[in-house]
Amino acid sequence: MRIMEKLIQIRIEDDVKQRVDSVFRNEGLSSQQAVKMFLTQVANTGHSPFEGMFGPRNK
């Protein structure tokens, strides 16, 4: 079975990228690995850590 992958590209300020890289490097991860883990977790759980923060509010 062949696993299909898609490329996701983002633009981020250099300063933010440097600080993020430092945080993840201290955990033994690359930023790419961390983003892949984040997206996989959202896909597996069906939940976003941003739920309720954006969009219409429940009243």
Stockholm file with secondary structure:
# STOCKHOLM 1.0

chainA/1-59         MRIMEKLIQIRIEDDVKQRVDSVFRNEGLSSQQAVKMFLTQVANTGHSPFEGMFGPRNK
#=GR chainA/1-59 SS CCCCCCCCCCCCCHHHHHHHHHHHHHTTCCHHHHHHHHHHHHHHHSCCTTTTTSSCCCC
#=GC SS_cons        CCCCCCCCCCCCCHHHHHHHHHHHHHTTCCHHHHHHHHHHHHHHHSCCTTTTTSSCCCC
//
